[in-house]
C-alpha cells in the first residue's frame, strides 16, 4: 500500500498542470455524464483562452449533465465539441451547428474513438484509490475505461472524487497506468424524480403484462419506464442486464422482485455500463458485489445481450411510420439525443430465448400552433433520422395498445399500427396506407 501511496503523491497535480498535457490537434475523450472530469476540462478551457496558438482541440463525450467552460461560444472554431449522445446541456449548440454529433451505437462507441479516429488523452472521474493501487470508474465505465486501455493513448488523467461510488466489474485503472491525477470532490449530478402520468401507466401496464417471471430487464429513465417498474412489482425473480442503471431497479430489488436467481448469463449479477439517477442509486451500487460495470463493447453487444433468456428491452421513440420505422433521436433535422443503445438492445432481445423489445411513445403531440398531431405517420417526417429499422422493430406500444411488427408483412403492419394510433387519426392513416399501396 505504501508503494502505491508514494506513486499517488508523485502523480498528484493541479488541474492547471494536467491541462498542459493537451497539444494542438489533440482529441480528448471522457466518459458519459458523471464520468466527465469538470476540473480538468475547465482548466483546459482556461488554457485555450490564454494561449491563442492552442487550437484544433476535439472533445468527445456524451450525455452531458454539467456545463463546462470548454462549451463557451467564444471557443467555437478552436475547439470541436463532439457528442456521441446529445444531452440537454449541449442540445441547443448542436442544433445551431456550433457543436457536432457523431451517429454511433453505444455498443460500438469504443471503436468510434479507437478504430475510426485517434484518441490522444483520456480524462475520467474515479473513486479514491484502494489499497492495491486501483481506481474504480464508479458510475461510468461506458467507453472511457476501454479507450484508456488502448496502447495508442498518449496520456491518462484521472480526476479523483470522494463522492464517486466504488463499483465492481471490469472497470479498474491502476495507478501505474496513470500519467497524472487531480482531486475534485464535488457532488454527483442527480436526476429529479419524473412523475408518472395516465398515459405512462397505460403503456407500463401493457408491457408489464407481457413480462414473464424470471425475465432480464433493460429499462431507462422517465415517466414511462417508472410506470413499467411500478407494474412489475408483482413479478418474480427478475434480473438486470442494462446499459444504464436507474432508481426504479433499486426499488424493484428492495421489493424482492429483482433477485437475479434465474438469470441465465452471469447469474446473481447486475450488469451495466453506467448509472445515472439519485443518491439512492449511487449509495446502492457503492462497493456492492451484486453490481458489475463493464465496457459498452461488452454490455451492449447484441450477442452478449442475447445470452440472457427472456430479455426485456424497453426504450422510447419519437415517431413511427406505418411500416414500423422508428425515429427516436431527432425532431426533423434537429438532433435531440442519439442512437445510444436502443438498436443494440432491440437486436439483442431478439436473439434472446423468449426475449421481447418494446419501443414506446404517446400516440399524439401538440405542435407549436396548438394543434394535435399524430406521432404515427404514413411516412416519417421529412429529415427525421431512423434509429431502428422496420426489419428490427418488434413491439411498438402507445396508450392504445401493443403493435406486433416483427416478421409481419406491410398489410399486417398497417393494421397493427392503426390499431394503436389515436382514434381521431385512424381513418386518415388508412386512407394514406391505401394511397401508398400498402393495403388494397
Secondary structure as GFF3:
##gff-version 3
##sequence-region A 1 440
A	DSSP	alpha_helix	2	11	.	.	.	ID=ss1
A	DSSP	alpha_helix	15	19	.	.	.	ID=ss2
A	DSSP	beta_strand	27	32	.	.	.	ID=ss3
A	DSSP	three_ten_helix	33	35	.	.	.	ID=ss4
A	DSSP	alpha_helix	38	50	.	.	.	ID=ss5
A	DSSP	beta_strand	57	62	.	.	.	ID=ss6
A	DSSP	three_ten_helix	69	71	.	.	.	ID=ss7
A	DSSP	three_ten_helix	73	75	.	.	.	ID=ss8
A	DSSP	beta_strand	79	83	.	.	.	ID=ss9
A	DSSP	alpha_helix	91	95	.	.	.	ID=ss10
A	DSSP	beta_strand	100	101	.	.	.	ID=ss11
A	DSSP	three_ten_helix	106	108	.	.	.	ID=ss12
A	DSSP	alpha_helix	109	114	.	.	.	ID=ss13
A	DSSP	beta_strand	121	126	.	.	.	ID=ss14
A	DSSP	beta_strand	134	136	.	.	.	ID=ss15
A	DSSP	alpha_helix	144	148	.	.	.	ID=ss16
A	DSSP	beta_strand	155	160	.	.	.	ID=ss17
A	DSSP	beta_strand	168	169	.	.	.	ID=ss18
A	DSSP	beta_strand	172	174	.	.	.	ID=ss19
A	DSSP	three_ten_helix	175	177	.	.	.	ID=ss20
A	DSSP	beta_strand	180	183	.	.	.	ID=ss21
A	DSSP	alpha_helix	198	209	.	.	.	ID=ss22
A	DSSP	beta_strand	216	219	.	.	.	ID=ss23
A	DSSP	alpha_helix	223	231	.	.	.	ID=ss24
A	DSSP	beta_strand	239	245	.	.	.	ID=ss25
A	DSSP	alpha_helix	247	254	.	.	.	ID=ss26
A	DSSP	beta_strand	270	275	.	.	.	ID=ss27
A	DSSP	alpha_helix	279	285	.	.	.	ID=ss28
A	DSSP	beta_strand	291	293	.	.	.	ID=ss29
A	DSSP	alpha_helix	296	299	.	.	.	ID=ss30
A	DSSP	alpha_helix	302	305	.	.	.	ID=ss31
A	DSSP	beta_strand	311	316	.	.	.	ID=ss32
A	DSSP	beta_strand	319	321	.	.	.	ID=ss33
A	DSSP	beta_strand	326	327	.	.	.	ID=ss34
A	DSSP	beta_strand	330	331	.	.	.	ID=ss35
A	DSSP	beta_strand	334	335	.	.	.	ID=ss36
A	DSSP	alpha_helix	342	351	.	.	.	ID=ss37
A	DSSP	beta_strand	356	360	.	.	.	ID=ss38
A	DSSP	beta_strand	364	366	.	.	.	ID=ss39
A	DSSP	beta_strand	372	374	.	.	.	ID=ss40
A	DSSP	beta_strand	376	377	.	.	.	ID=ss41
A	DSSP	beta_strand	395	398	.	.	.	ID=ss42
A	DSSP	beta_strand	401	404	.	.	.	ID=ss43
A	DSSP	alpha_helix	410	420	.	.	.	ID=ss44
A	DSSP	alpha_helix	423	435	.	.	.	ID=ss45
###
